[in-house]
Amino acid sequence: MKKQILTDNETKTFLMKAFGCSRQQVWRALNFERNSDKAQRIRRLALQRGGKLTEGYTPECETTHQTADRTMISGRPQGAA
């Protein structure tokens, strides 16, 4: 799976202003599409501001369907964000 740094919109806007770049450039850096010096600095600052590094687009989880009770139980592995 592909690495990605998840951040909120406020942080992305901050990164755009801090590095004088577009939202698309920030997106490419946070999604490891680019590995330039600027992209590495964007990722470093995003992590310092609370961004979460993931190894894919969605965290793995196990879902159990109880058809008799008409319920669904979904849980993340321990340590998942």
N, C-alpha and C positions, 0 to 999 in steps of 0.2 A: 504494500500500500504506500501511498504517497504521503510525505510529511507536509504539515500545515501548521501555521500559528494562528490560533483563534483569538480575536480581539473584538472589542465593541466599536461602534461607529465613532465615538468620541476619540478613541485612541488612533483610529485610522486618520481622522481629520488632523489630529495633532501631528502625526507622522508626515502627512502631506505638507503641513506648514513648516515643520522642523527641517525637512530635506528639500523643500521647494520643488515638489514633484506632484504628479497627478495621482488620482485614486487608483488608476490602472497600474501604475508603477509600484504603488504600495501593495496592491493585490498580488502582482507577480512576485514581489519579494517575499511576502508572507506565505505564498503557495510554492515557494522554492522553484519558480519558473526561471528566475535569474539568479546568478551567483556573483554579480559584480561587487566591488567594494561597497558601493552605496546600498545594494540589496542586503549585504551582510550587516551593515550598520543599522539599517531599518529593522531587521530581525532582532538584533541585539537590544535595541531600544524598546521594541514591542514587548519582548520578554521582560525587560526591566519594569515596564509599566503594567505588568500583570497578564500578559498574553500567555496562552497555554499551548505548548507544543504537542501535537497529536501525530500519530503514525497513520492517519487516515481521516476520511471526512466524517465518519460517525464512530462513536465509541462502540466496542463490541458489547453485546449484552445477550443474555439468555432469556427467552420468553417462553412461558408455559401457559398453554390454553386449557382451561378446565371447562369442557363442554357441558358437563352435567350442571355445574354451578353458573355457567355462562359468564365466567370471569377470565381475566388474563393477568398473569403476574410477570412483570419484567424487572430484571435487576442487572446492575453492572457488576463486573468483577471488582473485588476489593482493590482500592488504590486508584480506580478510574475517576476522572474528573466529572 
